[in-house]
Amino acid sequence: MLPLISFNPTTQNHRVNGYDVLDEDDPVIYRLSESTDQENLNALIWAAYRQVFSEHLIIDSNRQTFLESQLRNRQISVREFIRGLGKSETYYRLVAETNSNYRLVDLSFTRFLGRASYGKDEQIANSIIIATKGLEGFIDSIVDSTEYLENFGEDIVPYQRRRMGDRPYNLVNPRYSDYQRAKEAALITSGSLSVGQKFDYGVVSRERIRSAIPSIFLSMVSDINPAQGDYQYARSGGVNANKINIPDMTVDTNAAKVSRRESSTPYSYLPK
């Protein structure tokens, strides 16, 4: 296996204690040890979904009911629950499949470590893990890291650390980056994806219908074949312009020339 590339952090913001005053922008810390009733436990589970999946309205198909059952029965810790969410098919579909390895590193760091990556150097270094171990090995390297254990341990749901004037990381949608837009445009314009192929799998949703619209217009444009006949009409009367007899307007060199004549203008009658 290739070794990780060494890099220097671009900031020490996440490595020092802050002196800011607590306010409404500070994250709520969810601990399993403090979830003594069903209501608090439900709040912890939804906080984990929001942090990892970046969806504030979790749909039923994205819920991991088996992991939820294990956590409710205290069979697994919060850290193992977070690990399971990162290895789920939902996280692969929402985040990993729609991004390059570099952006996948940055998004995963914001959701599992509560901080952004330290620039391109750290993204390149961790992309080696994705290339050699896959997504599951990359998630294991984050959840088992010293940084994760020191900040969240076994009991705390990850949260954004040291938020300073920016929106929460879990509100950043991973599916509308330049990489994803270029990927979708290349598939549609090249003809690799058709409208029928887009609806062959899964449940038809609003997003999938909208994603198929460009190919519909592309097929419509390709079917347009304007005729090359006499279809240019004059403005008056709808007369075919190609059938109008245009008089010869050329100048005859042998024509008689008219000399300039003096004429009385109104200004000639003005008093001097």
Short mmCIF file of the C-alpha atoms (twelve columns), coordinates in Angstrom:
data_MODEL
# 
_entry.id   MODEL 
# 
loop_
_atom_site.group_PDB 
_atom_site.id 
_atom_site.type_symbol 
_atom_site.label_atom_id 
_atom_site.label_alt_id 
_atom_site.label_comp_id 
_atom_site.label_asym_id 
_atom_site.label_seq_id 
_atom_site.Cartn_x 
_atom_site.Cartn_y 
_atom_site.Cartn_z 
_atom_site.pdbx_PDB_model_num 
ATOM 1   C CA . MET A 1   0.000   0.000  0.000   1 
ATOM 2   C CA . LEU A 2   1.237   3.467  -0.812  1 
ATOM 3   C CA . PRO A 3   2.135   5.610  2.226   1 
ATOM 4   C CA . LEU A 4   0.274   8.812  3.036   1 
ATOM 5   C CA . ILE A 5   1.771   12.020 1.713   1 
ATOM 6   C CA . SER A 6   2.994   14.333 4.461   1 
ATOM 7   C CA . PHE A 7   1.285   17.726 4.680   1 
ATOM 8   C CA . ASN A 8   1.192   20.758 6.928   1 
ATOM 9   C CA . PRO A 9   -2.129  22.046 8.317   1 
ATOM 10  C CA . THR A 10  -3.179  25.402 6.902   1 
ATOM 11  C CA . THR A 11  -4.792  26.508 10.167  1 
ATOM 12  C CA . GLN A 12  -4.691  25.694 13.867  1 
ATOM 13  C CA . ASN A 13  -8.264  26.833 14.402  1 
ATOM 14  C CA . HIS A 14  -9.614  23.367 15.208  1 
ATOM 15  C CA . ARG A 15  -6.676  22.432 17.425  1 
ATOM 16  C CA . VAL A 16  -6.972  25.125 20.075  1 
ATOM 17  C CA . ASN A 17  -9.644  25.945 22.601  1 
ATOM 18  C CA . GLY A 18  -11.899 28.852 21.759  1 
ATOM 19  C CA . TYR A 19  -12.740 31.891 23.885  1 
ATOM 20  C CA . ASP A 20  -16.085 32.665 22.267  1 
ATOM 21  C CA . VAL A 21  -19.229 33.201 24.315  1 
ATOM 22  C CA . LEU A 22  -21.912 30.547 23.967  1 
ATOM 23  C CA . ASP A 23  -24.856 31.617 21.811  1 
ATOM 24  C CA . GLU A 24  -27.457 30.106 19.495  1 
ATOM 25  C CA . ASP A 25  -24.852 29.355 16.826  1 
ATOM 26  C CA . ASP A 26  -23.039 26.872 19.040  1 
ATOM 27  C CA . PRO A 27  -23.852 23.226 18.302  1 
ATOM 28  C CA . VAL A 28  -25.934 21.049 20.583  1 
ATOM 29  C CA . ILE A 29  -23.914 18.099 21.899  1 
ATOM 30  C CA . TYR A 30  -25.808 14.816 21.888  1 
ATOM 31  C CA . ARG A 31  -24.505 12.101 24.245  1 
ATOM 32  C CA . LEU A 32  -25.835 8.597  24.519  1 
ATOM 33  C CA . SER A 33  -25.178 8.557  28.255  1 
ATOM 34  C CA . GLU A 34  -27.537 11.517 28.679  1 
ATOM 35  C CA . SER A 35  -30.314 10.006 26.535  1 
ATOM 36  C CA . THR A 36  -32.244 8.419  29.357  1 
ATOM 37  C CA . ASP A 37  -35.673 8.476  27.715  1 
ATOM 38  C CA . GLN A 38  -37.065 7.709  24.279  1 
ATOM 39  C CA . GLU A 39  -37.433 11.352 23.283  1 
ATOM 40  C CA . ASN A 40  -33.771 12.184 23.892  1 
ATOM 41  C CA . LEU A 41  -32.681 9.016  22.120  1 
ATOM 42  C CA . ASN A 42  -34.762 9.920  19.062  1 
ATOM 43  C CA . ALA A 43  -33.205 13.383 19.032  1 
ATOM 44  C CA . LEU A 44  -29.724 11.827 19.099  1 
ATOM 45  C CA . ILE A 45  -30.524 9.521  16.186  1 
ATOM 46  C CA . TRP A 46  -31.921 12.337 14.056  1 
ATOM 47  C CA . ALA A 47  -28.896 14.495 14.887  1 
ATOM 48  C CA . ALA A 48  -26.657 11.715 13.559  1 
ATOM 49  C CA . TYR A 49  -28.707 11.505 10.366  1 
ATOM 50  C CA . ARG A 50  -28.506 15.258 9.861   1 
ATOM 51  C CA . GLN A 51  -24.772 15.298 10.455  1 
ATOM 52  C CA . VAL A 52  -23.845 12.376 8.191   1 
ATOM 53  C CA . PHE A 53  -26.520 12.405 5.476   1 
ATOM 54  C CA . SER A 54  -27.024 16.195 5.422   1 
ATOM 55  C CA . GLU A 55  -30.782 15.781 5.203   1 
ATOM 56  C CA . HIS A 56  -33.022 17.607 7.644   1 
ATOM 57  C CA . LEU A 57  -36.087 15.725 6.455   1 
ATOM 58  C CA . ILE A 58  -35.013 12.089 6.522   1 
ATOM 59  C CA . ILE A 59  -37.053 9.893  4.189   1 
ATOM 60  C CA . ASP A 60  -37.907 6.350  5.203   1 
ATOM 61  C CA . SER A 61  -35.794 4.734  2.491   1 
ATOM 62  C CA . ASN A 62  -32.647 6.388  3.892   1 
ATOM 63  C CA . ARG A 63  -33.174 5.246  7.472   1 
ATOM 64  C CA . GLN A 64  -30.909 2.512  8.794   1 
ATOM 65  C CA . THR A 65  -33.419 0.658  10.957  1 
ATOM 66  C CA . PHE A 66  -31.058 -2.168 11.902  1 
ATOM 67  C CA . LEU A 67  -28.441 0.262  13.230  1 
ATOM 68  C CA . GLU A 68  -31.165 2.222  15.022  1 
ATOM 69  C CA . SER A 69  -32.367 -0.937 16.765  1 
ATOM 70  C CA . GLN A 70  -28.861 -1.822 17.906  1 
ATOM 71  C CA . LEU A 71  -28.280 1.680  19.255  1 
ATOM 72  C CA . ARG A 72  -31.614 1.787  21.087  1 
ATOM 73  C CA . ASN A 73  -30.778 -1.510 22.782  1 
ATOM 74  C CA . ARG A 74  -27.280 -0.226 23.674  1 
ATOM 75  C CA . GLN A 75  -25.696 -2.997 21.623  1 
ATOM 76  C CA . ILE A 76  -23.463 -0.511 19.777  1 
ATOM 77  C CA . SER A 77  -21.982 2.845  20.691  1 
ATOM 78  C CA . VAL A 78  -22.597 6.152  18.965  1 
ATOM 79  C CA . ARG A 79  -19.236 5.814  17.209  1 
ATOM 80  C CA . GLU A 80  -20.257 2.470  15.701  1 
ATOM 81  C CA . PHE A 81  -23.602 3.962  14.686  1 
ATOM 82  C CA . ILE A 82  -21.787 6.801  12.881  1 
ATOM 83  C CA . ARG A 83  -19.469 4.266  11.266  1 
ATOM 84  C CA . GLY A 84  -22.458 2.294  9.993   1 
ATOM 85  C CA . LEU A 85  -24.052 5.410  8.497   1 
ATOM 86  C CA . GLY A 86  -20.824 6.214  6.667   1 
ATOM 87  C CA . LYS A 87  -20.621 2.702  5.217   1 
ATOM 88  C CA . SER A 88  -24.280 2.592  4.216   1 
ATOM 89  C CA . GLU A 89  -25.548 2.534  0.655   1 
ATOM 90  C CA . THR A 90  -27.276 5.856  1.300   1 
ATOM 91  C CA . TYR A 91  -24.016 7.663  2.080   1 
ATOM 92  C CA . TYR A 92  -22.409 6.118  -0.985  1 
ATOM 93  C CA . ARG A 93  -25.302 7.237  -3.191  1 
ATOM 94  C CA . LEU A 94  -25.679 10.739 -1.760  1 
ATOM 95  C CA . VAL A 95  -22.021 11.668 -1.277  1 
ATOM 96  C CA . ALA A 96  -19.425 9.245  -2.638  1 
ATOM 97  C CA . GLU A 97  -21.000 8.501  -6.004  1 
ATOM 98  C CA . THR A 98  -21.557 12.148 -6.925  1 
ATOM 99  C CA . ASN A 99  -18.120 13.557 -6.074  1 
ATOM 100 C CA . SER A 100 -14.477 13.166 -6.887  1 
ATOM 101 C CA . ASN A 101 -12.187 11.585 -4.295  1 
ATOM 102 C CA . TYR A 102 -10.797 14.979 -3.288  1 
ATOM 103 C CA . ARG A 103 -14.201 16.464 -2.536  1 
ATOM 104 C CA . LEU A 104 -15.276 13.220 -0.876  1 
ATOM 105 C CA . VAL A 105 -12.400 13.667 1.573   1 
ATOM 106 C CA . ASP A 106 -13.431 17.243 2.342   1 
ATOM 107 C CA . LEU A 107 -17.131 16.393 2.798   1 
ATOM 108 C CA . SER A 108 -16.376 13.360 4.952   1 
ATOM 109 C CA . PHE A 109 -14.055 15.372 7.190   1 
ATOM 110 C CA . THR A 110 -16.719 18.003 7.752   1 
ATOM 111 C CA . ARG A 111 -19.307 15.382 8.708   1 
ATOM 112 C CA . PHE A 112 -17.226 12.915 10.703  1 
ATOM 113 C CA . LEU A 113 -14.530 15.181 12.183  1 
ATOM 114 C CA . GLY A 114 -16.446 18.469 12.314  1 
ATOM 115 C CA . ARG A 115 -13.843 20.402 10.349  1 
ATOM 116 C CA . ALA A 116 -12.901 21.029 6.741   1 
ATOM 117 C CA . SER A 117 -9.813  19.460 5.230   1 
ATOM 118 C CA . TYR A 118 -6.510  21.318 5.416   1 
ATOM 119 C CA . GLY A 119 -6.380  22.189 1.740   1 
ATOM 120 C CA . LYS A 120 -5.453  20.095 -1.283  1 
ATOM 121 C CA . ASP A 121 -2.480  18.424 0.396   1 
ATOM 122 C CA . GLU A 122 -4.647  16.632 2.948   1 
ATOM 123 C CA . GLN A 123 -7.230  15.788 0.282   1 
ATOM 124 C CA . ILE A 124 -4.572  14.208 -1.924  1 
ATOM 125 C CA . ALA A 125 -3.055  12.303 0.998   1 
ATOM 126 C CA . ASN A 126 -6.381  10.783 2.067   1 
ATOM 127 C CA . SER A 127 -7.496  10.065 -1.485  1 
ATOM 128 C CA . ILE A 128 -4.809  7.355  -1.460  1 
ATOM 129 C CA . ILE A 129 -6.831  5.535  1.208   1 
ATOM 130 C CA . ILE A 130 -9.958  5.737  -0.952  1 
ATOM 131 C CA . ALA A 131 -8.051  4.418  -3.962  1 
ATOM 132 C CA . THR A 132 -6.545  1.475  -2.054  1 
ATOM 133 C CA . LYS A 133 -9.152  0.586  0.589   1 
ATOM 134 C CA . GLY A 134 -12.371 1.950  -0.884  1 
ATOM 135 C CA . LEU A 135 -15.048 3.962  0.892   1 
ATOM 136 C CA . GLU A 136 -15.396 1.587  3.844   1 
ATOM 137 C CA . GLY A 137 -11.664 1.629  4.557   1 
ATOM 138 C CA . PHE A 138 -11.673 5.419  4.334   1 
ATOM 139 C CA . ILE A 139 -14.561 5.694  6.818   1 
ATOM 140 C CA . ASP A 140 -12.726 3.333  9.178   1 
ATOM 141 C CA . SER A 141 -9.593  5.484  8.987   1 
ATOM 142 C CA . ILE A 142 -11.611 8.557  10.045  1 
ATOM 143 C CA . VAL A 143 -13.713 6.985  12.800  1 
ATOM 144 C CA . ASP A 144 -10.707 5.132  14.249  1 
ATOM 145 C CA . SER A 145 -8.431  8.177  14.100  1 
ATOM 146 C CA . THR A 146 -6.994  9.834  17.177  1 
ATOM 147 C CA . GLU A 147 -8.671  13.118 16.259  1 
ATOM 148 C CA . TYR A 148 -12.123 11.539 16.245  1 
ATOM 149 C CA . LEU A 149 -11.606 9.740  19.572  1 
ATOM 150 C CA . GLU A 150 -10.211 12.823 21.293  1 
ATOM 151 C CA . ASN A 151 -13.115 15.034 20.245  1 
ATOM 152 C CA . PHE A 152 -16.133 12.704 20.184  1 
ATOM 153 C CA . GLY A 153 -15.092 9.419  21.736  1 
ATOM 154 C CA . GLU A 154 -17.608 6.579  21.861  1 
ATOM 155 C CA . ASP A 155 -20.556 8.583  23.158  1 
ATOM 156 C CA . ILE A 156 -20.946 11.866 21.219  1 
ATOM 157 C CA . VAL A 157 -22.507 12.554 17.823  1 
ATOM 158 C CA . PRO A 158 -20.004 14.509 15.663  1 
ATOM 159 C CA . TYR A 159 -20.723 18.222 15.272  1 
ATOM 160 C CA . GLN A 160 -19.141 21.222 13.607  1 
ATOM 161 C CA . ARG A 161 -16.281 22.472 15.743  1 
ATOM 162 C CA . ARG A 162 -15.378 26.148 15.989  1 
ATOM 163 C CA . ARG A 163 -18.007 27.545 13.663  1 
ATOM 164 C CA . MET A 164 -16.950 31.075 12.704  1 
ATOM 165 C CA . GLY A 165 -19.476 32.978 10.596  1 
ATOM 166 C CA . ASP A 166 -20.095 30.217 8.064   1 
ATOM 167 C CA . ARG A 167 -23.155 28.065 7.549   1 
ATOM 168 C CA . PRO A 168 -23.174 24.578 9.088   1 
ATOM 169 C CA . TYR A 169 -21.272 21.946 7.164   1 
ATOM 170 C CA . ASN A 170 -24.220 19.588 7.099   1 
ATOM 171 C CA . LEU A 171 -26.222 22.128 5.064   1 
ATOM 172 C CA . VAL A 172 -23.802 21.899 2.134   1 
ATOM 173 C CA . ASN A 173 -25.373 19.820 -0.615  1 
ATOM 174 C CA . PRO A 174 -22.763 17.527 -2.208  1 
ATOM 175 C CA . ARG A 175 -24.676 16.853 -5.402  1 
ATOM 176 C CA . TYR A 176 -24.370 20.242 -7.100  1 
ATOM 177 C CA . SER A 177 -20.623 20.731 -7.412  1 
ATOM 178 C CA . ASP A 178 -18.805 21.482 -10.669 1 
ATOM 179 C CA . TYR A 179 -17.699 17.858 -10.818 1 
ATOM 180 C CA . GLN A 180 -21.242 16.488 -10.700 1 
ATOM 181 C CA . ARG A 181 -22.635 19.030 -13.186 1 
ATOM 182 C CA . ALA A 182 -19.877 18.290 -15.689 1 
ATOM 183 C CA . LYS A 183 -20.376 14.548 -15.215 1 
ATOM 184 C CA . GLU A 184 -24.131 14.724 -15.845 1 
ATOM 185 C CA . ALA A 185 -23.701 17.039 -18.847 1 
ATOM 186 C CA . ALA A 186 -21.121 14.725 -20.409 1 
ATOM 187 C CA . LEU A 187 -23.383 11.682 -20.042 1 
ATOM 188 C CA . ILE A 188 -26.414 13.411 -21.527 1 
ATOM 189 C CA . THR A 189 -24.735 15.215 -24.422 1 
ATOM 190 C CA . SER A 190 -22.755 12.119 -25.415 1 
ATOM 191 C CA . GLY A 191 -25.936 10.069 -25.628 1 
ATOM 192 C CA . SER A 192 -24.799 7.614  -22.953 1 
ATOM 193 C CA . LEU A 193 -27.985 8.214  -20.985 1 
ATOM 194 C CA . SER A 194 -31.443 8.296  -22.500 1 
ATOM 195 C CA . VAL A 195 -34.733 9.235  -20.933 1 
ATOM 196 C CA . GLY A 196 -35.748 5.586  -20.708 1 
ATOM 197 C CA . GLN A 197 -32.491 4.603  -18.997 1 
ATOM 198 C CA . LYS A 198 -32.982 7.243  -16.352 1 
ATOM 199 C CA . PHE A 199 -36.322 5.762  -15.330 1 
ATOM 200 C CA . ASP A 200 -35.390 2.078  -15.487 1 
ATOM 201 C CA . TYR A 201 -34.286 1.932  -11.855 1 
ATOM 202 C CA . GLY A 202 -35.769 2.915  -8.531  1 
ATOM 203 C CA . VAL A 203 -38.769 5.064  -7.800  1 
ATOM 204 C CA . VAL A 204 -39.406 7.999  -10.109 1 
ATOM 205 C CA . SER A 205 -38.709 11.191 -8.182  1 
ATOM 206 C CA . ARG A 206 -38.795 14.889 -8.981  1 
ATOM 207 C CA . GLU A 207 -34.995 15.048 -9.214  1 
ATOM 208 C CA . ARG A 208 -34.792 12.182 -11.707 1 
ATOM 209 C CA . ILE A 209 -37.523 13.670 -13.866 1 
ATOM 210 C CA . ARG A 210 -35.724 17.009 -13.942 1 
ATOM 211 C CA . SER A 211 -32.416 15.339 -14.751 1 
ATOM 212 C CA . ALA A 212 -33.953 13.756 -17.846 1 
ATOM 213 C CA . ILE A 213 -35.321 17.007 -19.264 1 
ATOM 214 C CA . PRO A 214 -32.107 18.090 -21.100 1 
ATOM 215 C CA . SER A 215 -32.041 14.872 -23.106 1 
ATOM 216 C CA . ILE A 216 -35.657 15.465 -24.146 1 
ATOM 217 C CA . PHE A 217 -34.786 18.851 -25.606 1 
ATOM 218 C CA . LEU A 218 -31.661 17.384 -27.211 1 
ATOM 219 C CA . SER A 219 -33.743 14.809 -29.088 1 
ATOM 220 C CA . MET A 220 -36.217 17.509 -30.121 1 
ATOM 221 C CA . VAL A 221 -33.465 19.683 -31.575 1 
ATOM 222 C CA . SER A 222 -31.982 16.744 -33.490 1 
ATOM 223 C CA . ASP A 223 -35.376 16.061 -35.117 1 
ATOM 224 C CA . ILE A 224 -35.706 19.604 -36.436 1 
ATOM 225 C CA . ASN A 225 -34.934 19.658 -40.167 1 
ATOM 226 C CA . PRO A 226 -35.818 23.040 -41.656 1 
ATOM 227 C CA . ALA A 227 -36.540 22.917 -45.398 1 
ATOM 228 C CA . GLN A 228 -34.361 24.859 -47.786 1 
ATOM 229 C CA . GLY A 229 -37.139 25.901 -50.174 1 
ATOM 230 C CA . ASP A 230 -38.669 29.321 -50.844 1 
ATOM 231 C CA . TYR A 231 -40.059 29.972 -47.378 1 
ATOM 232 C CA . GLN A 232 -38.853 33.510 -46.875 1 
ATOM 233 C CA . TYR A 233 -41.783 35.873 -47.035 1 
ATOM 234 C CA . ALA A 234 -42.009 39.613 -47.333 1 
ATOM 235 C CA . ARG A 235 -43.651 41.521 -44.528 1 
ATOM 236 C CA . SER A 236 -46.576 42.761 -46.573 1 
ATOM 237 C CA . GLY A 237 -49.145 40.276 -47.722 1 
ATOM 238 C CA . GLY A 238 -47.098 37.139 -47.102 1 
ATOM 239 C CA . VAL A 239 -45.708 37.307 -50.654 1 
ATOM 240 C CA . ASN A 240 -42.921 34.948 -51.563 1 
ATOM 241 C CA . ALA A 241 -39.823 37.130 -51.658 1 
ATOM 242 C CA . ASN A 242 -38.177 34.916 -54.273 1 
ATOM 243 C CA . LYS A 243 -40.975 35.616 -56.766 1 
ATOM 244 C CA . ILE A 244 -40.935 39.419 -56.546 1 
ATOM 245 C CA . ASN A 245 -39.571 41.157 -59.663 1 
ATOM 246 C CA . ILE A 246 -37.047 43.674 -58.464 1 
ATOM 247 C CA . PRO A 247 -36.436 46.503 -61.006 1 
ATOM 248 C CA . ASP A 248 -32.948 47.175 -62.283 1 
ATOM 249 C CA . MET A 249 -31.529 50.025 -60.218 1 
ATOM 250 C CA . THR A 250 -28.133 50.267 -61.884 1 
ATOM 251 C CA . VAL A 251 -26.990 53.650 -63.242 1 
ATOM 252 C CA . ASP A 252 -26.796 54.051 -67.006 1 
ATOM 253 C CA . THR A 253 -23.630 55.907 -67.955 1 
ATOM 254 C CA . ASN A 254 -25.210 57.237 -71.208 1 
ATOM 255 C CA . ALA A 255 -28.151 58.856 -69.427 1 
ATOM 256 C CA . ALA A 256 -28.541 62.637 -69.633 1 
ATOM 257 C CA . LYS A 257 -27.030 64.567 -66.769 1 
ATOM 258 C CA . VAL A 258 -29.008 67.253 -65.008 1 
ATOM 259 C CA . SER A 259 -27.062 70.330 -63.940 1 
ATOM 260 C CA . ARG A 260 -27.605 71.977 -60.588 1 
ATOM 261 C CA . ARG A 261 -29.992 74.936 -60.671 1 
ATOM 262 C CA . GLU A 262 -30.137 77.882 -58.337 1 
ATOM 263 C CA . SER A 263 -33.298 78.022 -56.308 1 
ATOM 264 C CA . SER A 264 -34.754 80.705 -54.087 1 
ATOM 265 C CA . THR A 265 -34.934 79.657 -50.502 1 
ATOM 266 C CA . PRO A 266 -36.783 81.407 -47.723 1 
ATOM 267 C CA . TYR A 267 -33.468 82.599 -46.372 1 
ATOM 268 C CA . SER A 268 -32.848 84.748 -49.494 1 
ATOM 269 C CA . TYR A 269 -35.776 86.995 -48.567 1 
ATOM 270 C CA . LEU A 270 -34.512 87.811 -45.112 1 
ATOM 271 C CA . PRO A 271 -33.330 91.403 -44.685 1 
ATOM 272 C CA . LYS A 272 -29.618 91.905 -44.622 1 
# 
